[in-house]
Amino acid sequence: MRKRISFILAAGLVFPAAFGVTACSSKAKHSDPAPQIAAASVALVQRGSISRTLSLAGQFEAYQVVKIHPKVSGFVRSIPVDIGDRVRQGQTLAVLEVPELSAQLQGTVAQVAESKDEIVRAEHEVNRAESDYTALHEDYTRLQSAAKAQPGLIAQQELDDAQSKDLASEAEVDAAKSALAAAKQSEEVSRADNQRVSAIQNYTRVVAPFDGVVVWRYANTGTLLQSGTGSDNQSLPVVTLAQSGLLRLRLPVPEDAVKYVKVGNEMQVRVDAIGRSFTGKVVRFTRNISPDTRTMQTEVDVENKDLSIDPGMYANTQLQLAHVANVLTVPVQAVVLRGNRHVVDVLDGENRIHTREVQVGLVGGRLAEITSGLQAGDRVIAGGQEKYEEGERVDPVFTHQPSVDATQEQGGEVDLNSEQGSAQ
């Protein structure tokens, strides 16, 4: 009986002790919990393509527009063209009446004929002088030979007279040749004057300097037109001629996109007014930023042989600023700028974070090109980098990442359905 009581007492003492130990252990566990692993949005470094395009509103202009002035003053005899007419290079635009030019032209023709007659007369004079010189020179030569063969046979006075006549006739030949040369020069002057007046006479016919369209007409039959011989001349032109078979599409490129503009860049063009779309190429730009609009004028040449596009029409365009393909890409939010360095947080095999410096190429709206510092398949933190520390272990949660990023920037478009048709 005593043994049984002792056992019960012993058991009673053991259970409270065990309970006390268990309670203490449980209390210790609640007071020092195990650390929690934070979740992190993670993306894979993969190959993809990035492109940036710029939407621009442009306006068509004729390749060149010229006001045609006459070279000479006169009355309009006829003007066979009117606004809207297509003309060819060399086609007559107007014929002027200048009566005094006809008289001047006839006068120059008479002067040329007179000069030719003078040349003929001078040539005859040269022939006569040469004949006289030949005869007199032979006489002097014979007398001189006879005097040498038989001294004293010929008087010295006779020899001197013969020699004098010989020299005089030689001088006459030279004078006749000089007169002939002067007559020829005079004939050249007369001919040049004739050509000048003839050229002026030809200017009474005003012709088109290039293929184009007459966009305005200023003169009518009987109108007195003054010659347009100076750049500051305010005289009335005959017509305004526009070269519309080739157009300039002018586009204002914003300052931040200027660095991407290159000659030869392709551009998608849409002309809503006629429902036409085509591809053009940048052919020139001003290389100058306007201080008022902070834009650079850029031009695309557009063939318009059928004249379906009228100068002044608007066009909406898509200009590809930059494009890269098959390059390493990460989400743009994965790249952090610290000072002047671009860095990303990369996970190692144990999901611990390590900051790595990278070189960034083209940046789109969703993706950024990585030119160095990462490899395909690397895992990077895709946002909230400020919440994590170097070496911290995280629970990666993978996010969907596109492989193609086509970013379209708005530089202004034309809405023809709006009341004003202004750039949006």
Backbone torsions as a table, in degrees:
resi	resn	phi	psi	omega
1	MET	NA	-40.3	178.3
2	ARG	-66.4	-37.9	178.8
3	LYS	-61.6	-38.6	-178.2
4	ARG	-67.7	-42.4	179.5
5	ILE	-64.3	-41.3	179.0
6	SER	-61.0	-39.8	-180.0
7	PHE	-65.1	-41.9	179.9
8	ILE	-63.9	-42.3	179.0
9	LEU	-63.2	-42.6	-179.8
10	ALA	-63.9	-41.4	179.1
11	ALA	-65.3	-38.1	178.8
12	GLY	-63.8	-34.6	179.1
13	LEU	-74.6	-34.8	-177.9
14	VAL	-69.2	-45.4	-175.7
15	PHE	-61.2	-45.6	176.7
16	PRO	-61.4	-37.6	-180.0
17	ALA	-64.3	-43.0	179.4
18	ALA	-64.4	-40.9	179.3
19	PHE	-63.2	-39.5	179.4
20	GLY	-64.3	-40.7	178.9
21	VAL	-65.1	-42.4	-179.5
22	THR	-64.3	-42.1	-180.0
23	ALA	-63.1	-42.1	179.4
24	CYS	-63.7	-40.4	179.9
25	SER	-64.2	-42.1	-179.9
26	SER	-65.6	-38.6	179.4
27	LYS	-65.3	-38.6	179.2
28	ALA	-66.5	-36.5	-179.4
29	LYS	-66.0	-41.6	-179.0
30	HIS	-72.2	-25.8	-178.6
31	SER	-82.0	-18.8	-178.6
32	ASP	-134.7	75.8	-175.8
33	PRO	-71.9	156.7	177.9
34	ALA	-72.0	141.8	-178.9
35	PRO	-63.1	141.6	178.3
36	GLN	-90.2	142.5	177.9
37	ILE	-92.4	122.9	-177.2
38	ALA	-75.3	144.5	175.5
39	ALA	-83.8	147.2	-179.3
40	ALA	-138.7	138.5	176.3
41	SER	-75.2	123.9	-172.7
42	VAL	-126.4	142.8	176.4
43	ALA	-129.6	151.9	178.1
44	LEU	-89.6	142.3	171.4
45	VAL	-75.9	120.8	-178.1
46	GLN	-139.4	166.1	179.2
47	ARG	-85.9	141.3	-179.3
48	GLY	-163.5	-168.6	-179.4
49	SER	-129.5	147.4	179.7
50	ILE	-132.7	133.6	176.3
51	SER	-140.2	146.5	177.1
52	ARG	-125.0	127.9	177.5
53	THR	-122.6	154.4	-178.3
54	LEU	-123.2	126.2	176.9
55	SER	-88.7	126.0	-177.6
56	LEU	-133.6	147.0	172.0
57	ALA	-100.4	129.3	-179.9
58	GLY	-125.8	170.4	-179.9
59	GLN	-132.9	137.9	179.3
60	PHE	-81.5	141.2	174.4
61	GLU	-135.6	150.1	175.5
62	ALA	-60.7	147.0	-177.1
63	TYR	-60.1	-38.6	171.7
64	GLN	-154.0	145.1	179.7
65	VAL	-127.8	125.8	-174.8
66	VAL	-131.6	135.5	170.0
67	LYS	-88.4	121.6	-174.8
68	ILE	-89.5	116.2	177.6
69	HIS	-107.1	149.5	174.3
70	PRO	-76.2	152.0	177.5
71	LYS	-78.1	-27.6	-178.9
72	VAL	-122.6	158.4	177.2
73	SER	-85.0	142.8	178.6
74	GLY	175.7	174.8	177.7
75	PHE	-89.4	143.9	178.3
76	VAL	-73.8	116.2	175.8
77	ARG	-81.4	-42.5	178.9
78	SER	-154.9	150.4	176.5
79	ILE	-140.2	96.0	-169.7
80	PRO	-82.6	5.4	-177.5
81	VAL	-120.1	159.7	177.9
82	ASP	-143.7	174.7	-176.3
83	ILE	-60.4	139.9	179.8
84	GLY	90.1	-11.1	-179.0
85	ASP	-74.7	137.5	172.2
86	ARG	-87.6	132.9	-178.8
87	VAL	-126.7	156.6	178.4
88	ARG	-104.9	157.5	177.1
89	GLN	-58.8	129.9	-179.2
90	GLY	89.7	-6.2	180.0
91	GLN	-72.5	144.0	-178.5
92	THR	-72.0	127.2	176.8
93	LEU	-99.9	-32.4	179.3
94	ALA	-163.1	153.8	175.5
95	VAL	-122.7	128.6	-177.4
96	LEU	-102.3	152.4	176.6
97	GLU	-105.5	115.3	179.1
98	VAL	-133.1	86.4	-173.9
99	PRO	-59.1	-39.5	-175.5
100	GLU	-65.8	-22.2	178.9
101	LEU	-67.5	-34.8	179.3
102	SER	-62.8	-42.8	178.2
103	ALA	-64.6	-41.6	178.3
104	GLN	-62.7	-39.8	-179.6
105	LEU	-65.5	-42.3	177.4
106	GLN	-62.9	-37.8	178.4
107	GLY	-63.8	-41.4	179.1
108	THR	-68.7	-33.6	176.4
109	VAL	-64.1	-42.0	178.2
110	ALA	-64.1	-38.8	179.0
111	GLN	-64.8	-38.7	177.3
112	VAL	-63.7	-42.9	179.3
113	ALA	-64.4	-41.5	178.6
114	GLU	-62.9	-40.7	179.2
115	SER	-64.2	-38.3	177.4
116	LYS	-63.8	-41.8	177.4
117	ASP	-62.5	-39.2	179.3
118	GLU	-64.6	-36.6	177.4
119	ILE	-64.9	-41.5	179.1
120	VAL	-63.1	-44.6	179.1
121	ARG	-61.3	-42.5	-179.8
122	ALA	-66.2	-36.4	177.1
123	GLU	-63.8	-41.1	177.3
124	HIS	-64.0	-39.9	179.1
125	GLU	-63.7	-37.4	176.9
126	VAL	-64.6	-43.7	179.3
127	ASN	-62.2	-42.1	179.3
128	ARG	-64.3	-44.3	-179.1
129	ALA	-64.1	-38.9	179.0
130	GLU	-66.9	-37.1	178.1
131	SER	-66.6	-44.8	178.2
132	ASP	-61.3	-42.4	-179.4
133	TYR	-63.6	-39.8	-179.4
134	THR	-62.2	-45.5	-178.3
135	ALA	-65.5	-47.8	-177.7
136	LEU	-67.8	-36.8	178.8
137	HIS	-66.3	-37.4	177.9
138	GLU	-68.1	-38.5	177.4
139	ASP	-61.0	-46.3	-178.8
140	TYR	-64.6	-37.8	-179.6
141	THR	-65.5	-41.8	179.7
142	ARG	-65.0	-44.5	179.3
143	LEU	-62.8	-40.5	-179.6
144	GLN	-65.6	-37.6	178.7
145	SER	-67.1	-42.6	-179.8
146	ALA	-65.2	-38.9	179.4
147	ALA	-65.4	-35.0	178.3
148	LYS	-73.5	-36.6	-179.3
149	ALA	-69.8	-37.8	-178.0
150	GLN	-138.8	91.0	-178.2
151	PRO	-58.0	138.5	179.4
152	GLY	88.7	-10.4	179.8
153	LEU	-69.8	-38.7	-178.8
154	ILE	-108.8	130.1	-180.0
155	ALA	-67.2	147.0	-178.7
156	GLN	-64.5	-33.5	179.3
157	GLN	-62.1	-40.5	179.4
158	GLU	-65.6	-38.9	177.9
159	LEU	-65.6	-40.3	-179.8
160	ASP	-65.8	-40.3	178.0
161	ASP	-62.5	-42.4	-179.9
162	ALA	-64.6	-40.7	179.1
163	GLN	-66.1	-39.7	179.5
164	SER	-62.4	-45.3	178.1
165	LYS	-63.0	-37.0	178.7
166	ASP	-62.6	-46.8	-179.6
167	LEU	-66.9	-38.4	179.3
168	ALA	-64.6	-41.5	179.3
169	SER	-66.0	-34.3	177.1
170	GLU	-66.0	-39.1	177.9
171	ALA	-65.9	-36.4	177.5
172	GLU	-64.2	-35.5	176.4
173	VAL	-62.4	-45.5	178.9
174	ASP	-62.3	-41.5	179.7
175	ALA	-64.6	-39.7	179.2
176	ALA	-65.4	-39.4	178.1
177	LYS	-66.4	-38.6	176.8
178	SER	-63.4	-41.8	178.3
179	ALA	-62.9	-37.2	178.0
180	LEU	-65.2	-42.6	178.6
181	ALA	-63.5	-41.0	178.4
182	ALA	-64.5	-37.3	178.6
183	ALA	-65.4	-38.2	178.2
184	LYS	-67.5	-40.1	177.2
185	GLN	-64.8	-40.1	177.5
186	SER	-62.7	-37.6	178.5
187	GLU	-65.8	-36.5	177.4
188	GLU	-66.3	-40.6	177.7
189	VAL	-62.2	-44.1	179.6
190	SER	-63.5	-40.0	180.0
191	ARG	-66.9	-41.1	178.4
192	ALA	-62.8	-41.5	178.6
193	ASP	-63.6	-38.0	177.4
194	ASN	-64.4	-41.5	178.4
195	GLN	-64.9	-38.4	178.7
196	ARG	-62.1	-48.8	-178.5
197	VAL	-67.5	-35.9	177.9
198	SER	-63.5	-40.5	178.3
199	ALA	-63.3	-43.3	177.6
200	ILE	-62.0	-38.3	177.9
201	GLN	-62.0	-37.7	178.7
202	ASN	-67.3	-27.7	-179.8
203	TYR	-70.1	-10.3	175.2
204	THR	-69.0	-11.9	174.7
205	ARG	-106.1	107.0	-178.7
206	VAL	-85.7	125.0	-174.9
207	VAL	-121.1	162.5	179.8
208	ALA	-77.9	130.7	179.4
209	PRO	-78.4	-15.7	179.0
210	PHE	-158.8	166.7	174.6
211	ASP	-65.7	134.5	-179.4
212	GLY	-173.1	-166.1	-178.8
213	VAL	-124.9	135.0	176.2
214	VAL	-76.7	112.3	-177.7
215	VAL	-97.5	-15.7	174.0
216	TRP	-159.4	148.4	180.0
217	ARG	-125.6	131.1	-175.4
218	TYR	-108.4	-23.4	-171.9
219	ALA	-115.7	157.0	174.5
220	ASN	-131.3	173.4	179.4
221	THR	-58.7	129.1	-179.4
222	GLY	94.9	-10.4	179.4
223	THR	-67.1	135.8	175.9
224	LEU	-87.8	119.2	-179.9
225	LEU	-110.4	136.1	175.9
226	GLN	-92.3	149.4	-179.1
227	SER	-66.4	137.7	177.3
228	GLY	-96.7	82.0	-174.7
229	THR	-101.4	-5.6	-178.7
230	GLY	-132.3	153.0	-178.4
231	SER	-68.7	-23.6	179.2
232	ASP	-96.8	12.3	-177.9
233	ASN	-73.1	131.3	-179.3
234	GLN	-102.5	23.9	-178.3
235	SER	-69.4	159.7	-177.8
236	LEU	-74.5	128.0	176.1
237	PRO	-78.3	169.1	176.4
238	VAL	-80.1	-57.2	179.6
239	VAL	-146.1	168.3	167.1
240	THR	-108.0	127.0	-175.7
241	LEU	-115.3	130.0	-179.7
242	ALA	-116.6	133.7	174.9
243	GLN	-85.5	93.8	-174.1
244	SER	-100.6	-4.5	176.6
245	GLY	-71.6	-17.1	174.0
246	LEU	-134.4	125.6	-175.0
247	LEU	-113.7	155.3	170.8
248	ARG	-103.8	124.2	171.9
249	LEU	-98.3	110.4	-175.6
250	ARG	-98.8	132.4	-174.8
251	LEU	-130.0	132.4	175.9
252	PRO	-89.6	104.3	-178.4
253	VAL	-86.2	126.2	180.0
254	PRO	-60.6	155.8	-174.6
255	GLU	-58.0	-40.9	-176.0
256	ASP	-72.6	-10.9	178.5
257	ALA	-104.8	-3.1	-175.9
258	VAL	-60.7	-36.3	-176.2
259	LYS	-63.4	-19.2	-179.3
260	TYR	-90.1	-12.5	-173.5
261	VAL	-78.4	125.7	178.2
262	LYS	-135.8	148.6	174.1
263	VAL	-63.0	129.6	-178.4
264	GLY	101.5	-10.5	176.9
265	ASN	-58.7	131.8	178.8
266	GLU	-79.5	150.5	-177.0
267	MET	-143.4	133.7	175.0
268	GLN	-88.1	126.5	-174.9
269	VAL	-118.9	133.5	177.0
270	ARG	-128.0	121.3	178.3
271	VAL	-105.2	97.7	-174.7
272	ASP	-66.0	-30.4	-175.9
273	ALA	-61.8	-30.2	-179.2
274	ILE	-119.4	4.5	178.6
275	GLY	63.8	42.2	-176.5
276	ARG	-123.0	137.9	176.5
277	SER	-129.2	145.7	179.5
278	PHE	-161.0	172.2	179.0
279	THR	-106.8	129.9	177.6
280	GLY	-120.5	175.1	178.9
281	LYS	-132.3	142.6	175.9
282	VAL	-67.3	125.6	-179.1
283	VAL	-110.8	-22.4	179.5
284	ARG	-165.1	157.1	172.5
285	PHE	-150.6	160.0	-168.4
286	THR	-74.8	-19.1	-174.2
287	ARG	56.3	35.3	-178.5
288	ASN	-150.1	132.2	180.0
289	ILE	-94.6	128.1	177.5
290	SER	-69.7	127.9	179.7
291	PRO	-68.8	-19.1	-178.6
292	ASP	-84.0	-44.9	-175.3
293	THR	-105.2	-10.8	-175.9
294	ARG	55.4	41.1	176.9
295	THR	-130.6	161.7	176.7
296	MET	-117.3	127.2	179.4
297	GLN	-70.6	126.8	-179.3
298	THR	-125.8	142.6	-173.5
299	GLU	-124.5	142.7	172.3
300	VAL	-122.8	127.0	176.8
301	ASP	-82.4	132.7	-176.1
302	VAL	-126.1	121.8	175.2
303	GLU	-67.3	134.7	-176.4
304	ASN	-142.8	48.3	-174.7
305	LYS	-62.3	-31.3	179.5
306	ASP	-87.3	0.1	179.5
307	LEU	57.2	31.3	178.7
308	SER	-73.6	-24.4	177.7
309	ILE	-103.8	126.9	179.0
310	ASP	-96.9	137.6	174.4
311	PRO	-54.2	138.0	-176.4
312	GLY	103.1	-17.3	177.4
313	MET	-67.8	152.5	176.1
314	TYR	-93.7	157.9	174.5
315	ALA	-142.6	142.1	172.4
316	ASN	-100.5	132.4	-173.1
317	THR	-128.2	158.4	173.2
318	GLN	-124.0	112.7	-179.8
319	LEU	-104.8	120.2	178.5
320	GLN	-77.4	113.9	-177.9
321	LEU	-78.8	-44.3	-178.9
322	ALA	-157.7	154.2	-179.6
323	HIS	-155.3	132.5	173.5
324	VAL	-133.2	146.8	-178.6
325	ALA	-135.2	150.2	178.6
326	ASN	56.3	48.2	178.7
327	VAL	-119.6	161.2	177.4
328	LEU	-72.6	132.3	-177.2
329	THR	-132.4	151.1	172.2
330	VAL	-137.7	160.8	174.1
331	PRO	-60.8	145.8	-177.1
332	VAL	-61.1	-30.5	-178.8
333	GLN	-74.2	-8.9	177.3
334	ALA	-78.8	-18.5	-177.5
335	VAL	-97.3	128.2	-179.0
336	VAL	-120.1	136.3	177.4
337	LEU	-95.2	116.2	178.1
338	ARG	-119.8	106.8	-173.3
339	GLY	69.7	-121.2	175.6
340	ASN	-110.5	20.9	-179.0
341	ARG	-116.2	143.9	171.1
342	HIS	-97.8	127.7	-178.9
343	VAL	-131.4	157.3	172.7
344	VAL	-133.1	155.7	175.1
345	ASP	-98.0	118.6	-175.7
346	VAL	-109.9	140.8	176.9
347	LEU	-92.0	138.4	174.8
348	ASP	-91.2	-167.8	-177.5
349	GLY	-66.1	-22.7	179.2
350	GLU	-99.4	15.4	179.4
351	ASN	63.2	32.4	175.6
352	ARG	-99.2	145.4	-173.4
353	ILE	-86.0	135.2	174.5
354	HIS	-136.6	126.6	-179.6
355	THR	-78.9	133.9	-177.6
356	ARG	-134.2	135.4	177.0
357	GLU	-80.1	139.7	-178.5
358	VAL	-133.3	162.6	172.2
359	GLN	-105.8	129.3	-174.6
360	VAL	-105.8	135.4	176.2
361	GLY	-99.4	-123.5	-178.4
362	LEU	-72.8	134.1	179.1
363	VAL	-113.5	124.9	177.8
364	GLY	-102.6	-159.2	179.6
365	GLY	-78.0	-30.5	-177.5
366	ARG	-123.6	-27.9	-176.9
367	LEU	-118.8	153.1	175.4
368	ALA	-126.0	137.9	178.2
369	GLU	-81.3	133.4	177.0
370	ILE	-110.3	115.8	-177.6
371	THR	-91.1	-22.0	176.1
372	SER	-161.4	154.2	177.7
373	GLY	109.3	-18.1	179.6
374	LEU	-134.8	163.5	175.1
375	GLN	-127.8	158.0	178.3
376	ALA	-60.1	134.4	-179.8
377	GLY	97.3	-14.4	175.5
378	ASP	-62.0	148.9	178.5
379	ARG	-106.2	130.6	-176.9
380	VAL	-127.3	151.4	175.0
381	ILE	-72.2	128.8	-173.0
382	ALA	-105.2	30.9	176.9
383	GLY	148.3	153.6	178.0
384	GLY	68.9	32.9	-176.5
385	GLN	-60.8	-25.4	-177.2
386	GLU	-67.8	-14.0	-178.2
387	LYS	-84.4	-11.0	-173.0
388	TYR	-116.6	158.5	179.7
389	GLU	-118.3	159.9	178.0
390	GLU	-59.7	129.0	178.4
391	GLY	85.6	-6.4	-179.0
392	GLU	-69.2	140.9	178.0
393	ARG	-91.9	133.9	-177.2
394	VAL	-129.3	163.6	175.6
395	ASP	-99.4	105.8	-174.0
396	PRO	-70.5	133.6	173.3
397	VAL	-120.0	108.9	-173.8
398	PHE	-73.9	137.9	179.0
399	THR	-111.3	154.3	178.1
400	HIS	-72.5	132.7	-178.9
401	GLN	-127.6	123.5	178.7
402	PRO	-71.3	156.5	176.8
403	SER	-100.0	-10.0	179.6
404	VAL	-127.3	131.1	178.7
405	ASP	-129.4	109.1	177.1
406	ALA	-113.0	103.5	-177.0
407	THR	-96.8	128.2	179.2
408	GLN	-112.5	120.4	179.3
409	GLU	-99.9	146.1	-177.5
410	GLN	-99.6	114.9	175.1
411	GLY	-105.7	2.3	-179.8
412	GLY	118.2	130.8	175.7
413	GLU	-128.9	161.7	179.9
414	VAL	-105.0	124.9	176.4
415	ASP	-103.9	104.0	-178.3
416	LEU	-71.4	-12.1	178.6
417	ASN	-86.0	-11.5	178.3
418	SER	-76.4	163.9	-176.5
419	GLU	-65.5	-38.9	-176.5
420	GLN	-94.1	-19.6	-176.0
421	GLY	64.2	31.7	-176.3
422	SER	-90.1	165.6	179.5
423	ALA	-67.6	135.2	179.9
424	GLN	-91.3	NA	NA
